Structures are given as C-alpha cells and as structure tokens.
Amino acid sequence: MTGIAVTATLTNSWQGGSTADVKIRNGTAAAINGWTLEFDLEAEITNLWNGLIVSHVGRRYVVRNAPWNATIAAGAEIAFGFQGSTATASLPSNLVLNGQAL
C-alpha cells in the first residue's frame, strides 16, 4: 500500500515476556475507515490494548481496530500494543493491512 507504513518496536523484555508497540501511519490523502492488520508472531500474545484479536491460528494473528481508533485520518497514525509470552525480540512480520501486503 503506497503511503501506509506499519512499524513495530520492542518496548520491554524480561525472562518469560516482552511488550511491543505497533504503529499504523496513514501517509495518504484519504482517511482509513476501519483497519485490520494480519501478521506472524513467534510469541503468544497474552494481552493486547487499543485493538481486538479477531483470529489466532498458529503464529498468524489478525487484529482489528478498537471502537475509538477505527479511523486513521490522512497524515495521522494510531498505535496498539501487546504483551508476548517470550522474552525474545519477537516482532510482527509478514504484515497485511486491510487485505494488502505491506
């Protein structure tokens, strides 16, 4: 998707766990009304905020917007975060936003 960027940052890790923030930036001229992000993750998500887990099969997760961050205005970004079950630097990979590979 041209103009859309997703970044993930490991924010903390300890033996047996870690946390990460994921940001979706809309660099286009139009708002995104509702978003779904699919990704692979080596860790098991034990807690997620500012989003909802729609599906989890194997390492593949599907997360959608929370009611308060469904719209990403042009030039704006939203963020969600999660706690994972491993201390390894596991970040989302193989990203797909609203059906489009990134």
N, C-alpha and C positions, 0 to 999 in steps of 0.2 A: 504494500500500500504506500503510495507516494505521499510523503508529508506526515506519516504516522510513525512514531517511534515508541518502542517499549524498552525500558531499562529496568534491570533488577540489581539490587545492591544488598549484599550480606551486611546486616547491621549489628549482629552479635552472634557469638557462638560459645558454647561450653560443652563439656563432656555430656553427650546424650541429647543435645539440642542446638537449635540455631533460630535466628529470626532474619527475615528479609523484607525489604520494601520493593514493590513493583510500581513503576510509573508509566502511564499511558499518556503520551503527548500528542495532541492534535495540531499539527502544523499546517492544516488545510484551511481554506476559506469558509468551510461549512461546518456546522456543528455535527457531532456524532450523537445520535439519539438512541441510547442503549448500546451496550457493548458486552461481548462475550470473548474471553481470552482462553484459548486452549494451549496447554504446554505440557512438556515432560518434566518430571522432577524425581531425583534419586531418593529424596526423603519422603516420609509420610507427613502430610500436613495435619498437625494436631490442633491448630487454632488459626482462624483467618478473620481479619477485620476489614471493613469497608468493601466487602464483596461477599458473594454467596457461592459455595461449591455446588455446581449443578450435577457434575459427574466425576467419578474417580474409578478408573479401570486400570489396574496395573500401575505403571508410572505416569499415566496420562490423566491430567486434571482438566476440567472445564469450569471456569469461574465466570460469573456474570456480575453485573453491577448491583450495588445496593440501591434501594429506592432514592437515596439522597445524592448519588453520584452517577446517575444514568446518563446525563447529558454532559458531553465534553465540548465546551464552546470552542470555536475557532481560535487557535493560538493558545489554548489552555491545556492543562493536564489534570489528571486525577491520580490518586495513589491508593493502593491497598497493600496490606501486609499479611504475613503469615509466620507461624512458628512451625518449625520442622522437627522431626524426631531424631535427626542425626547432626552431629557437630561438623560434619564435612561441609565444605563450601559448595553446597548443592543449590544451584540457581536454576530457574526455569530455562528450558531450551525448546527448540522446535515450535516456536510461537506462531499461533494463528489467531488473528483478531477479526471477529465478525466474518469468519469463513475465508479470509485472505491470509496467506502465508506472509510472514514478515522476514 
